[in-house]
Amino acid sequence: MRVTEELDALETMALHPIGFLVTPKLLAMLVMMPCLTMWADLMGVLGGSVFGITGADYGGHMPSKITAI
């Protein structure tokens, strides 16, 4: 038993239901996944930079002389 009659309607109109319903979602996933990955990487780098500069007092310079603690 189907929840809706959408699949029956697509078959009646001689459209392949899987291709009509799944293909657009698959293509959208293939396009957006790399974009979301790059966005998440960028936000992680920026968040780490903000924490490093404000919270951990790292200014981005190397000390001229390394001293032992």
Number of C-alpha atoms within 10 A of each C-alpha: 4 7 6 8 9 11 17 13 12 15 11 10 10 9 13 12 16 10 11 12 12 10 12 11 12 12 10 10 13 11 11 12 11 11 12 12 11 12 12 12 12 12 12 12 12 12 11 13 16 13 13 14 12 11 10 10 9 13 10 9 6 8 7 6 6 7 6 4 3
